Amino acid sequence: MGLVMNSASKRTELASFLRIRRSRLAPSTVGLPDGTRRRTPGLRREEVALLAGVGVSWYTWLEQGRDIHVSEGVLERLSEALRLDHAERSHLFELAQGRSPRHAAVSKEIISDTLQHTIDAHPNPIVVTTTRWDVVALNAPALALWGDRRGTNSLWFFFTDSSHEPRGSEASAHARNMVARFRYEAGRAVDRAPFDQLASQLAERSREFRALWDAHELVAAPEGTKVVRHPNVGDIELDHVVLLHVEPDGRTLRVTLYTPRPGASTARALAVYAASAVK
């Protein structure tokens, strides 16, 4: 059996973890002078407190393992101050609050080379988005079907541009799934403001989105079916499944894999891929 830590033991381990990470961080890496009178390596307590925006006495108590409240915001600032990576940040939250950190809504226009190579090798469409549905990468089959949507938002495209999306029963189910997943991710985000801003803008533009948003549905299934209306070949039915991928820098991305339904949809999709490849 694994060891179940009580509150006191977690506070002790948290204190040790903070001291060790502080000792491993050179002042120059955070923009501070190294100085000549450092008796021990790493940052001083007052320097960590300054970087994290907390009081020196409060931070000292934290490193002493005292029973004090640590908010989510303070933990995030400590993570930044100590330059913690994704695994270390998660460990900090587990020790301090007994849970993993909520996913931050961070949009970057790049993905790791490994993930890009992986999706490029796949024969069917793959779209990579943030948890806010901002598109960050597509492979060649996805580009053939939808064009280059990098830098756009999938929710915005779906609810404000109907040229490629027939509004049948499949599209209605897909829309409900998208909004339910979006609301779920908004609730988990460290900074919810970007989610609420997008929801507010979409509610003004789309009655359908506003109705689904007001329904407060959550945690939709990470798979389903959608129909793409291609101007040259007609409707293509696609099954899709969503996988969550954590990048080395800690960002959680949604990797959506699409597979054409056997029969006419597969033939039409292959025709689109082929036509795109010869351009």
C-alpha positions in Angstrom: 0.0 0.0 0.0 1.1 3.6 -0.7 1.7 5.9 2.2 -1.2 8.2 2.9 0.1 11.6 4.1 -1.7 13.5 6.8 -1.8 17.3 6.9 1.3 17.7 9.0 3.4 15.4 6.9 2.2 17.2 3.7 3.2 20.6 5.3 6.6 19.2 6.1 7.2 17.8 2.6 5.9 21.1 1.1 8.4 23.0 3.2 11.3 20.7 2.2 10.2 21.0 -1.5 10.2 24.8 -1.4 13.6 24.9 0.3 15.2 22.5 -2.2 13.8 24.3 -5.3 14.9 27.6 -3.9 18.4 26.4 -3.3 18.7 25.1 -6.9 17.7 28.4 -8.5 20.6 30.8 -9.4 19.7 34.4 -8.8 20.9 35.4 -12.3 18.2 33.2 -13.8 15.5 35.4 -12.3 17.2 38.7 -13.0 18.8 39.1 -9.6 22.5 39.8 -8.9 24.5 36.9 -7.6 26.2 39.0 -5.0 29.3 38.0 -3.0 27.9 37.2 0.5 25.7 34.2 -0.2 26.5 31.6 2.4 24.3 29.0 0.7 23.5 28.4 -3.0 20.3 29.6 -4.6 17.8 32.3 -3.7 17.1 33.8 -0.3 13.7 33.5 1.3 13.2 37.3 0.9 14.0 37.0 -2.8 11.4 34.3 -3.4 8.9 36.3 -1.4 9.6 39.4 -3.5 9.2 37.5 -6.8 6.0 35.8 -5.6 4.5 39.0 -4.2 4.1 37.7 -0.6 5.4 38.8 2.7 8.8 37.5 3.9 7.4 36.4 7.3 4.5 34.6 5.6 6.8 32.8 3.2 9.1 31.9 6.1 6.2 30.3 7.9 5.4 28.3 4.8 8.9 27.0 4.6 8.7 26.1 8.3 5.7 23.9 7.7 3.2 26.0 9.7 -0.5 25.5 9.2 -1.4 28.5 7.1 -3.8 29.0 4.1 -2.2 29.1 0.7 -4.4 30.4 -2.1 -4.4 29.2 -5.7 -3.1 32.6 -6.9 -0.2 32.4 -4.5 0.7 28.9 -5.6 0.7 30.1 -9.2 3.0 33.0 -8.3 5.3 30.7 -6.4 5.4 28.3 -9.4 6.6 31.2 -11.6 9.0 32.6 -9.0 10.7 29.2 -8.6 10.6 28.4 -12.3 8.7 25.1 -11.7 8.0 22.8 -14.6 4.7 21.2 -15.2 5.4 18.1 -13.0 6.8 20.3 -10.2 3.8 22.7 -10.4 1.4 19.8 -10.0 3.4 18.5 -7.1 3.2 21.9 -5.4 -0.5 22.0 -5.7 -0.9 18.4 -4.5 1.1 19.2 -1.3 -0.5 22.6 -0.6 -4.1 21.9 -1.6 -4.5 18.1 -2.1 -5.3 18.5 -5.8 -3.8 19.0 -9.2 -3.8 22.6 -10.6 -6.5 23.6 -12.9 -5.5 23.9 -16.6 -4.4 27.3 -17.5 -6.0 28.9 -20.7 -2.7 29.7 -22.4 -2.8 30.2 -26.2 0.5 29.7 -28.1 0.8 29.4 -31.8 3.2 26.5 -31.7 3.2 22.9 -30.6 6.1 20.6 -29.9 8.0 19.1 -32.9 7.1 15.6 -31.7 3.4 16.3 -31.7 3.6 18.0 -35.1 5.5 15.1 -36.6 2.9 12.7 -35.1 -0.1 14.4 -36.6 1.6 14.9 -39.9 2.1 11.1 -40.2 -1.6 10.4 -39.7 -3.6 9.7 -42.9 -6.9 11.3 -41.7 -7.6 14.9 -40.4 -6.3 16.0 -37.0 -6.9 19.4 -35.5 -5.0 20.6 -32.4 -6.7 23.3 -30.3 -6.3 24.8 -26.8 -9.0 24.0 -24.2 -10.6 27.3 -25.3 -10.8 25.8 -28.9 -8.2 28.2 -30.4 -6.7 26.3 -33.3 -2.9 25.9 -33.1 -2.1 23.1 -35.6 -3.6 20.9 -38.3 -2.2 18.2 -40.5 -2.5 18.0 -44.3 -5.9 16.2 -44.5 -7.4 18.7 -42.1 -6.0 21.6 -44.2 -7.5 20.0 -47.3 -11.0 19.9 -45.6 -11.1 23.2 -43.8 -8.2 25.3 -45.0 -5.7 26.9 -42.6 -7.6 27.9 -39.5 -4.5 28.4 -37.3 -5.1 31.5 -35.1 -8.8 31.2 -35.3 -11.3 29.8 -32.8 -13.3 26.6 -33.7 -16.3 27.7 -31.7 -16.4 31.0 -33.4 -16.1 29.5 -36.8 -18.8 26.9 -36.1 -21.4 29.3 -34.7 -20.8 32.3 -37.0 -20.0 30.7 -40.4 -22.5 28.1 -41.6 -21.1 27.7 -45.1 -19.3 24.4 -44.3 -21.6 23.0 -41.6 -25.1 21.7 -42.5 -27.5 22.2 -39.6 -29.0 18.7 -39.4 -29.3 16.5 -36.3 -25.6 15.6 -36.4 -24.6 19.3 -36.3 -27.0 20.0 -33.5 -25.5 17.2 -31.4 -22.0 18.4 -32.3 -22.9 21.9 -31.3 -24.2 20.8 -27.9 -21.1 18.7 -27.3 -18.8 21.6 -28.2 -20.5 24.1 -25.8 -20.8 21.5 -23.0 -17.0 20.7 -23.2 -16.2 24.5 -23.5 -18.2 25.2 -20.3 -16.5 22.4 -18.5 -13.0 23.6 -19.5 -13.9 27.2 -18.5 -14.7 26.0 -15.0 -11.3 24.3 -14.7 -9.3 27.2 -16.1 -7.0 29.2 -13.8 -8.0 32.4 -15.6 -11.6 32.1 -16.7 -11.8 35.6 -18.2 -10.8 34.6 -21.8 -13.5 31.9 -21.8 -16.2 34.2 -20.5 -15.2 36.9 -23.0 -15.6 34.5 -25.9 -18.9 33.2 -24.6 -20.2 36.8 -24.3 -19.2 37.6 -27.9 -20.7 34.4 -29.3 -23.9 34.9 -27.4 -24.3 38.2 -29.1 -23.7 36.7 -32.6 -25.4 33.3 -32.3 -28.8 32.5 -30.8 -27.9 28.8 -31.0 -24.8 29.3 -28.9 -26.6 31.5 -26.4 -29.3 28.8 -25.9 -26.7 26.1 -25.4 -24.6 28.2 -23.1 -27.6 29.1 -21.0 -28.5 25.4 -20.7 -25.4 24.9 -18.5 -24.6 21.4 -19.8 -21.2 20.0 -18.7 -18.7 17.3 -19.5 -20.0 16.2 -22.9 -18.6 12.9 -24.4 -15.2 13.4 -26.0 -16.4 11.7 -29.2 -19.1 12.0 -31.8 -20.0 12.6 -35.4 -20.0 15.8 -37.5 -20.7 16.5 -41.2 -18.5 18.7 -43.4 -20.1 20.2 -46.5 -17.4 20.4 -49.1 -18.2 22.6 -52.1 -16.7 20.2 -54.6 -17.7 16.7 -53.4 -20.6 17.2 -51.1 -21.2 16.1 -47.5 -18.6 14.1 -45.7 -19.6 12.4 -42.4 -16.7 12.2 -39.9 -16.5 10.3 -36.6 -14.2 12.1 -34.2 -12.5 11.4 -30.8 -10.8 14.0 -28.6 -7.5 13.2 -26.8 -5.9 15.5 -24.3 -2.2 16.1 -24.7 0.1 17.8 -22.2 2.9 19.7 -23.9 6.4 19.9 -22.2 5.6 23.4 -21.0 2.5 22.2 -19.2 -0.1 23.4 -21.7 -3.0 21.0 -22.2 -4.1 20.7 -25.8 -7.1 19.0 -27.4 -6.1 16.7 -30.2 -9.2 15.8 -32.3 -8.9 12.9 -34.7 -11.4 12.6 -37.5 -12.2 9.4 -39.4 -14.5 9.5 -42.5 -17.5 7.1 -42.3 -16.9 4.0 -44.5 -18.5 4.2 -48.0 -19.2 7.5 -49.8 -17.7 9.7 -47.0 -14.4 7.9 -47.2 -14.3 8.2 -51.0 -15.2 11.9 -50.9 -12.6 12.6 -48.2 -9.9 10.8 -50.2 -10.8 12.8 -53.3 -10.4 16.0 -51.3 -7.0 14.9 -49.9 -5.8 13.9 -53.4 -6.9 17.1 -55.0 -5.2 19.1 -52.3 -1.9 17.2 -52.6 -1.5 17.9 -56.4 -2.0 21.7 -56.0 
